[in-house]
Amino acid sequence: MSSPCVIRRLALSFVGFATFLLGACAAPATGPASDDRPVEDAAKAGLQTKTKAELPTLWIIGDSTVKVGTPGQRGWGDEIAPFFDTKKINVVNRAIGGRSSRTFITEGRWTGIVGELRSGDFVLMQFGHNDASPINEDPPVTKSTRARGTIKGNGDESVFVAKNILTEKSETVHSFGWYMRQYITDAKAKGVGSIVCSPIPRKSWSPEGKVNRASGSYGLWARQAAGQEHALFIDLNEIIARGYETLGAAAVDPLFADKGTHTSVAGAQFNARAVVSGLNGLGDKNPLAPFLSKEGKAIEAFQP
């Protein structure tokens, strides 16, 4: 965070930041050659806590695109604090790699946060990347087994799993939208507002040079769940996709630390700015506006 390149990035608007990257940061990314999306060991991940108990808290939850422990990779949740005035609000990133909207709940992570929520806090959430994994798998368990998937959609359907191959417990699995609504309703019961983000796009381009979007799947279902529970929604998938298209494929490459799922530090900074651009785009509905720093307020508002 102390290099001139990084400092200059943080001082630019979202659009200006894209232009700067295009001209000044064309070096190839370094890091893992693949994007295996491992399930991060919770014991090694650590747990961020409030620094000032008297202040409201912005709780951030999600998967490895929000917080990741793999060297060379970075999630946007760890780059967003400079856009907030931490004299007015705590920013606590509780996202963890490898979790879906389902397993973040079933592992007890959400319950732990709910126990700390206070009226006046906020929850900023982004899931979807791991929800497409298998709901369960037949033995033998392999290194790649990921029994963390959810039912595709936003409905109330469910499936009963007699024995989860990883936990060895029975479980009723719901739709992606069902879990997203659960976060919102639990937060609401504590007097806490929720802001739902559609999942960031992968580095995946169409033959026409457009970024492939999740607007017909997890982005859509996140939007629907937010709407049903009267939560705020940021179309992060669309905001970032437009930014990538402005940059072009060659300039987007350094924003990733693997084949196309996990971002580098520069990519995480780009995406954090996109989140704040989405917040500013909410206008008078943005509940976090009073807590933004000078840098956060200066980011251009996203116009849908």
C-alpha positions in Angstrom: 0.0 0.0 0.0 3.0 2.3 0.3 4.2 2.2 -3.4 3.6 5.3 -5.6 1.6 3.2 -8.0 -0.8 2.1 -5.3 -1.1 5.5 -3.7 -1.9 7.0 -7.1 -4.6 4.4 -7.8 -6.4 5.1 -4.6 -6.5 8.8 -5.4 -8.3 8.3 -8.8 -11.9 8.0 -9.6 -13.3 4.6 -10.7 -13.2 5.7 -14.4 -9.8 7.3 -14.0 -8.5 4.3 -12.2 -9.4 2.1 -15.2 -7.7 4.5 -17.6 -4.6 4.6 -15.4 -4.3 0.8 -15.3 -4.6 0.6 -19.1 -1.6 2.9 -19.5 0.6 2.1 -16.5 0.1 -1.4 -15.2 0.5 -3.7 -18.1 3.0 -6.1 -16.4 1.9 -9.7 -16.3 0.4 -11.1 -13.1 2.3 -13.5 -11.0 0.9 -16.2 -8.8 -0.6 -19.7 -9.1 -1.1 -21.0 -12.6 -4.5 -22.4 -11.8 -7.6 -21.5 -9.9 -8.4 -24.5 -7.8 -10.4 -22.5 -5.3 -9.3 -24.5 -2.2 -11.4 -24.5 1.0 -9.3 -22.3 3.3 -8.4 -23.7 6.7 -10.4 -21.6 9.2 -7.8 -22.2 11.9 -5.2 -20.4 9.7 -7.4 -17.7 8.3 -7.7 -15.7 11.5 -10.8 -13.7 12.5 -11.0 -9.9 12.1 -12.6 -8.1 15.0 -13.9 -4.6 15.8 -11.3 -2.1 16.7 -13.7 0.3 18.4 -16.6 -1.2 20.2 -18.5 2.1 20.5 -18.8 2.5 16.7 -21.2 0.9 14.2 -19.6 -1.9 12.1 -19.7 -2.8 8.5 -19.5 -6.6 8.4 -18.4 -8.1 5.1 -19.2 -11.8 4.3 -18.4 -13.9 1.3 -15.9 -16.3 -0.4 -12.3 -16.1 -1.5 -13.0 -13.4 -4.1 -13.7 -11.2 -1.0 -11.0 -12.5 1.3 -8.3 -15.1 0.5 -5.2 -16.5 2.2 -3.3 -17.8 -0.9 -0.1 -15.8 -1.4 -0.3 -13.5 -4.4 -4.0 -13.4 -4.3 -6.2 -10.7 -2.7 -10.0 -10.2 -2.2 -11.7 -6.9 -2.5 -12.9 -7.0 1.1 -9.3 -6.4 2.3 -8.9 -3.4 0.1 -12.1 -1.5 0.9 -11.3 0.0 4.3 -9.5 3.1 2.9 -12.8 4.2 1.4 -14.4 4.5 4.8 -13.7 6.8 7.7 -12.6 4.3 10.4 -13.1 7.0 13.0 -16.8 6.6 12.3 -17.2 3.0 11.5 -15.4 -0.4 11.9 -14.8 -2.4 8.8 -14.6 -6.1 9.6 -14.0 -8.6 6.7 -15.2 -12.1 7.8 -15.3 -13.6 4.3 -13.3 -16.8 3.9 -12.1 -18.9 0.9 -14.1 -21.9 -0.3 -17.4 -21.1 1.3 -20.8 -20.9 -0.4 -23.9 -19.2 0.8 -24.8 -22.5 2.4 -21.6 -23.5 4.1 -21.0 -20.1 5.6 -24.1 -20.8 7.5 -23.7 -24.5 8.2 -20.2 -24.0 9.6 -21.6 -21.6 12.2 -19.8 -18.6 10.8 -23.0 -16.6 10.3 -24.3 -17.5 13.7 -21.1 -16.1 15.2 -21.6 -12.8 13.4 -25.3 -12.6 14.3 -24.3 -12.8 17.9 -22.1 -9.7 17.5 -24.5 -7.6 15.4 -25.8 -4.4 16.9 -28.6 -2.2 15.7 -27.0 0.4 13.4 -24.5 -2.1 11.9 -24.5 -3.1 8.2 -23.8 -6.4 6.4 -22.3 -6.4 2.9 -22.5 -9.8 1.3 -21.3 -11.5 -1.9 -21.6 -15.2 -2.6 -22.2 -17.4 -5.7 -18.8 -18.6 -6.9 -18.9 -21.8 -4.9 -22.6 -22.3 -4.9 -22.4 -24.1 -8.2 -20.4 -27.0 -6.6 -22.0 -30.4 -5.9 -24.7 -30.5 -3.2 -23.2 -33.8 -2.2 -21.0 -36.5 -3.7 -20.7 -40.3 -3.5 -17.6 -41.7 -1.7 -14.7 -42.0 -1.9 -13.9 -38.5 -0.9 -11.2 -36.9 -3.0 -9.1 -33.8 -2.7 -11.5 -32.0 -5.1 -14.7 -32.9 -3.3 -16.7 -29.9 -2.5 -20.1 -30.7 -0.9 -21.0 -27.1 -0.7 -23.4 -26.4 -3.6 -26.9 -24.9 -3.4 -30.0 -25.5 -5.5 -29.8 -23.1 -8.5 -32.4 -20.4 -8.3 -34.3 -18.3 -5.8 -37.2 -20.6 -4.9 -38.2 -22.4 -1.7 -37.5 -25.9 -3.0 -35.1 -28.0 -0.9 -33.4 -31.4 -1.0 -32.7 -33.7 1.9 -29.1 -35.1 2.2 -29.1 -38.1 4.5 -25.3 -38.0 5.0 -23.1 -35.1 3.9 -19.9 -36.7 2.6 -17.8 -34.2 4.4 -19.6 -33.5 7.7 -21.2 -37.0 7.9 -24.4 -35.3 9.1 -27.9 -35.0 7.6 -28.8 -31.7 6.1 -31.6 -30.0 4.2 -30.2 -28.0 1.4 -32.0 -24.9 0.0 -31.7 -22.6 -3.0 -29.0 -20.0 -3.4 -31.7 -17.3 -3.0 -33.1 -18.9 0.1 -29.7 -18.6 1.9 -29.3 -15.0 0.7 -32.7 -14.2 2.1 -31.8 -15.9 5.4 -28.8 -13.5 5.8 -31.1 -10.5 5.2 -33.9 -11.6 7.5 -31.5 -12.5 10.4 -29.8 -9.1 10.1 -33.1 -7.3 9.9 -34.2 -9.0 13.2 -31.1 -7.3 14.8 -31.8 -3.9 13.4 -29.1 -4.3 10.8 -29.3 -3.3 7.2 -28.1 -5.6 4.4 -26.5 -4.8 1.1 -26.3 -7.6 -1.4 -23.7 -7.7 -4.2 -23.9 -9.9 -7.3 -20.7 -12.0 -7.6 -17.7 -10.5 -9.3 -17.1 -11.7 -12.9 -14.4 -14.1 -13.8 -11.8 -13.3 -16.5 -14.0 -14.8 -19.1 -14.6 -13.2 -22.5 -17.1 -13.8 -25.3 -15.9 -14.0 -28.9 -17.4 -10.5 -29.3 -15.0 -9.2 -26.7 -17.6 -8.9 -23.9 -17.2 -10.1 -20.4 -19.4 -13.1 -19.6 -21.8 -12.1 -17.0 -23.9 -13.8 -14.2 -27.0 -11.7 -15.0 -29.0 -14.8 -15.8 -27.9 -16.9 -12.8 -26.3 -15.9 -9.5 -26.5 -12.2 -10.2 -30.2 -12.5 -11.0 -30.9 -14.6 -8.0 -29.0 -12.3 -5.7 -31.0 -9.3 -7.1 -34.3 -11.2 -6.6 -33.5 -12.2 -3.0 -32.6 -8.7 -2.1 -35.8 -7.3 -3.7 -38.0 -9.8 -1.9 -36.5 -8.8 1.5 -36.3 -5.1 0.7 -32.5 -5.1 1.0 -30.2 -2.9 -1.1 -28.5 -4.4 -4.2 -25.3 -3.6 -6.0 -24.8 -5.2 -9.4 -21.1 -5.7 -8.8 -21.0 -8.2 -11.6 -22.1 -5.6 -14.1 -20.0 -2.7 -12.7 -16.8 -4.7 -12.9 -17.6 -6.2 -16.3 -18.1 -2.8 -17.8 -14.8 -1.7 -16.2 -13.0 -4.7 -17.7 -14.4 -4.0 -21.1 -13.2 -0.4 -20.9 -9.7 -1.6 -20.1 -9.6 -4.5 -22.7 -8.5 -8.1 -22.2 -4.7 -7.4 -22.2 -5.0 -4.8 -19.4 -7.3 -6.9 -17.4 -4.8 -9.8 -17.2 -2.7 -8.1 -14.4 -5.8 -7.8 -12.3 -5.8 -11.6 -11.8 -3.4 -13.9 -9.9 -4.6 -17.1 -11.5 -6.4 -18.2 -14.6 -9.4 -16.0 -14.0 -11.1 -16.4 -10.5 -8.9 -14.7 -7.9 -7.6 -11.2 -8.2 -4.1 -9.7 -7.6 -3.7 -6.8 -5.2 -4.4 -4.4 -8.1 -7.5 -6.4 -9.1 -8.8 -6.3 -5.5 -8.3 -2.6 -5.4 -10.1 -2.2 -8.7 -13.0 -4.3 -7.4 -13.2 -2.5 -4.0 -13.5 0.7 -5.9 -16.3 -0.9 -7.9 -18.2 -1.8 -4.7 -18.0 1.9 -3.6 -19.0 3.0 -7.0 -22.1 0.9 -6.5 -22.7 2.3 -3.1 -22.5 5.8 -4.4 -24.8 4.8 -7.2 -27.5 4.2 -4.6 -27.8 8.0 -4.1 -30.0 9.0 -1.2 -30.6 5.3 -0.4 -26.9 4.7 0.4 -26.9 4.1 4.2 -23.1 4.1 4.2 -22.7 7.6 2.7 -22.0 9.3 6.1 -19.2 6.8 6.8 -17.3 7.2 3.5 -13.8 8.7 3.5 -12.8 11.6 1.2 -11.5 8.9 -1.2 -14.7 7.0 -1.0 -16.9 10.0 -1.7 -14.7 10.9 -4.7 -15.4 7.6 -6.5 -17.8 8.1 -9.5 -21.3 6.7 -8.8 -22.3 3.8 -11.0 -25.1 4.5 -13.4 -27.1 1.4 -14.2 
